[in-house]
Amino acid sequence: MCYGSLGLPLAFVALPLYVVLPNHYASQFGVPLAWLGIVLLAARLLDAVADPLIGRWVDALFARDSRSAWTVAAIAAGLLTIGFAGLFFPPAAVRSGNAGLLVWCASVLAITYLCYSIVSVVHQSWGARLGGDESQRASVVAWREGPALAGVLIASVLPSVAGLGATAAVFAALIGIAIALLRRAPRPRPSPLAIDQQRPSLGLPFTNPAFRRLLAIFLLNGIASAIPATLVLFFIRDKLQAGAYEPLFLAAYFAAGGLSIPLWISVVKRYGLPVTWLASMLLAILAFFWASKLGTGDVMAFATVCIFSGIALGADLTLPGAMLTGVIQQAGHGDRAEGAYFGWWNFATKLNLALAAGLVLPLLQAFDYAPGSRSPSALTALTAAYSLLPCLLKLLAAGALWQLWIRPGQRNSFDARQQIT
């Protein structure tokens, strides 16, 4: 519990930052979508580029001792708390015009993202370095992912029900408690190697061909998921005109994702990780294609879409990371380069989010969509961006998974049943 509890506030803050923030600045402050997309793209690209460097730095901190890593995480958590509140409640001095708001958003967002990345990489690397046998490693992951699921569920409801002020206050309390508990968590095993020997080169993961293949698939699949995450509130409010049901839709999506994880694990035991992941991509394609057929008032139908796309999310939460674990161990890079791998992995995740905001939001504005639009052409563009474009990208990801991994037999390069832990 002392180790895993940090997963709750990290997951809790991620949802408002990536899903609520774009809609908040567009609808509450009237920031044009094109400019907002550029700011989000720049801030997320900066954060993504920094992640590999953060991963290498975290490896060096752990090579010194776990207390150094904890101290850095605690400082970053404090700055993250301040930045989160500042993003949603900008000072009155910057609210007078779009230029001031955009500068404020870009500056605070860059700091907030970087602090979030530092805390996340320390947390992930801490758990990966605890070692142990298969059951012990599974226990570590379970204690991290369980609180993370709770954090996502709370964050999907709290902003709509209690407001962003209460959300910021709850986050501050949660991360303060979690950082204090992390200090009492089991500490990673000390390494007998010198610090300079514990700092793998920044490009070490890319010397591993299996990692390069897996990362390419992960990128395609990730941007397919990031686009609807960026646009979901616009789709609910303008296409479906069902803003009152936002908490229901988000809760259904993330609850289905969490509850589906045992199902996906049971499928993995029979068919292996890559084939199971492929099946989840096909399920997501069906769900988003169905969403393209929905219109005003289709509340129950969209709730069903959320459930099925959430079930596909459960696979995305577990299977790629399990495959990455096997890639690291198969290459012999365990216990010394986890930070480097996680840094590049997080880079890919954030690159997806950056591209989703930086490309799709300006594109929607070019098609005359703005929050609150009711014109048929604008809503058609929103529907295509929210549902059909992810279908196309998921198809490309599924083809890449088949061509780069399943067809060459890469699923046999490590024991999928063991690496699901």
VENWO-V761200 format. One record per backbone hydrogen bond with DSSP energy under -1.0 kcal/mol. NH is the residue of the N-H (numbers start at 0). CO is the residue of the C=O. If there is no record, write none. Layout:
nh=NH co=CO
nh=NH co=CO
//
This chain:
nh=4 co=0
nh=6 co=3
nh=7 co=4
nh=9 co=5
nh=10 co=6
nh=11 co=7
nh=12 co=8
nh=13 co=9
nh=14 co=10
nh=16 co=12
nh=17 co=13
nh=18 co=14
nh=20 co=15
nh=23 co=19
nh=24 co=20
nh=25 co=21
nh=26 co=22
nh=27 co=23
nh=30 co=24
nh=35 co=31
nh=36 co=32
nh=37 co=33
nh=38 co=34
nh=39 co=35
nh=40 co=36
nh=41 co=37
nh=42 co=38
nh=43 co=39
nh=44 co=40
nh=45 co=41
nh=46 co=42
nh=47 co=43
nh=48 co=44
nh=49 co=45
nh=50 co=46
nh=53 co=49
nh=54 co=50
nh=55 co=51
nh=56 co=52
nh=57 co=53
nh=58 co=54
nh=59 co=55
nh=60 co=56
nh=61 co=57
nh=62 co=58
nh=63 co=59
nh=64 co=60
nh=68 co=64
nh=69 co=65
nh=70 co=66
nh=71 co=67
nh=72 co=68
nh=73 co=69
nh=74 co=70
nh=75 co=71
nh=76 co=72
nh=77 co=73
nh=78 co=74
nh=79 co=75
nh=80 co=76
nh=81 co=77
nh=82 co=78
nh=83 co=79
nh=84 co=80
nh=85 co=81
nh=86 co=82
nh=87 co=83
nh=88 co=84
nh=93 co=90
nh=94 co=91
nh=100 co=96
nh=101 co=97
nh=102 co=98
nh=103 co=99
nh=104 co=100
nh=105 co=101
nh=106 co=102
nh=107 co=103
nh=108 co=104
nh=109 co=105
nh=110 co=106
nh=111 co=107
nh=112 co=108
nh=113 co=109
nh=114 co=110
nh=115 co=111
nh=116 co=112
nh=117 co=113
nh=118 co=114
nh=119 co=115
nh=120 co=116
nh=121 co=117
nh=122 co=118
nh=123 co=119
nh=124 co=120
nh=125 co=121
nh=126 co=122
nh=127 co=123
nh=128 co=124
nh=129 co=126
nh=136 co=132
nh=137 co=133
nh=138 co=134
nh=139 co=135
nh=140 co=136
nh=141 co=137
nh=142 co=138
nh=143 co=139
nh=144 co=140
nh=145 co=141
nh=147 co=143
nh=148 co=144
nh=149 co=145
nh=150 co=146
nh=151 co=147
nh=152 co=148
nh=153 co=149
nh=154 co=150
nh=155 co=151
nh=156 co=153
nh=157 co=153
nh=160 co=156
nh=161 co=157
nh=162 co=157
nh=166 co=162
nh=167 co=163
nh=168 co=164
nh=169 co=165
nh=170 co=166
nh=171 co=167
nh=172 co=168
nh=173 co=169
nh=174 co=170
nh=175 co=171
nh=176 co=172
nh=177 co=173
nh=178 co=174
nh=179 co=175
nh=180 co=176
nh=181 co=177
nh=182 co=178
nh=183 co=180
nh=184 co=181
nh=197 co=193
nh=203 co=200
nh=205 co=202
nh=206 co=203
nh=207 co=204
nh=211 co=207
nh=212 co=208
nh=213 co=209
nh=214 co=210
nh=215 co=211
nh=216 co=212
nh=217 co=213
nh=218 co=214
nh=219 co=215
nh=220 co=216
nh=221 co=217
nh=222 co=218
nh=223 co=219
nh=224 co=220
nh=225 co=221
nh=226 co=222
nh=228 co=224
nh=229 co=225
nh=230 co=226
nh=231 co=227
nh=234 co=230
nh=235 co=231
nh=236 co=232
nh=237 co=233
nh=239 co=234
nh=241 co=235
nh=244 co=241
nh=245 co=242
nh=248 co=244
nh=249 co=245
nh=250 co=246
nh=251 co=247
nh=252 co=248
nh=253 co=249
nh=254 co=250
nh=255 co=251
nh=256 co=252
nh=257 co=253
nh=258 co=254
nh=259 co=255
nh=260 co=257
nh=263 co=259
nh=264 co=260
nh=265 co=261
nh=266 co=262
nh=267 co=263
nh=268 co=264
nh=270 co=266
nh=271 co=267
nh=275 co=271
nh=276 co=272
nh=277 co=273
nh=278 co=274
nh=279 co=275
nh=280 co=276
nh=281 co=277
nh=282 co=278
nh=283 co=279
nh=284 co=280
nh=285 co=281
nh=286 co=282
nh=287 co=283
nh=288 co=284
nh=289 co=285
nh=290 co=286
nh=291 co=287
nh=292 co=289
nh=293 co=290
nh=296 co=239
nh=297 co=294
nh=298 co=296
nh=301 co=297
nh=302 co=298
nh=303 co=299
nh=304 co=300
nh=305 co=301
nh=306 co=302
nh=307 co=303
nh=308 co=304
nh=309 co=305
nh=310 co=306
nh=311 co=307
nh=312 co=308
nh=313 co=309
nh=315 co=311
nh=316 co=312
nh=318 co=314
nh=321 co=317
nh=322 co=318
nh=323 co=319
nh=324 co=320
nh=325 co=321
nh=326 co=322
nh=327 co=323
nh=328 co=324
nh=329 co=325
nh=330 co=326
nh=331 co=328
nh=332 co=327
nh=335 co=332
nh=336 co=332
nh=340 co=336
nh=341 co=337
nh=342 co=338
nh=343 co=339
nh=344 co=340
nh=345 co=341
nh=346 co=342
nh=347 co=343
nh=348 co=344
nh=349 co=345
nh=350 co=346
nh=351 co=347
nh=352 co=348
nh=353 co=349
nh=354 co=350
nh=355 co=351
nh=356 co=352
nh=357 co=353
nh=358 co=354
nh=359 co=355
nh=360 co=356
nh=362 co=358
nh=363 co=359
nh=364 co=360
nh=365 co=361
nh=366 co=362
nh=367 co=364
nh=368 co=363
nh=372 co=369
nh=378 co=374
nh=379 co=375
nh=380 co=376
nh=381 co=377
nh=382 co=378
nh=383 co=379
nh=384 co=380
nh=385 co=381
nh=386 co=382
nh=388 co=383
nh=390 co=386
nh=391 co=387
nh=392 co=388
nh=393 co=389
nh=394 co=390
nh=395 co=391
nh=396 co=392
nh=397 co=393
nh=398 co=394
nh=399 co=395
nh=400 co=396
nh=401 co=397
nh=402 co=398
nh=403 co=399
nh=404 co=400
nh=405 co=400
nh=406 co=401
nh=408 co=405
nh=409 co=404
nh=411 co=408
nh=412 co=409
nh=418 co=414
nh=419 co=415
nh=420 co=417
//
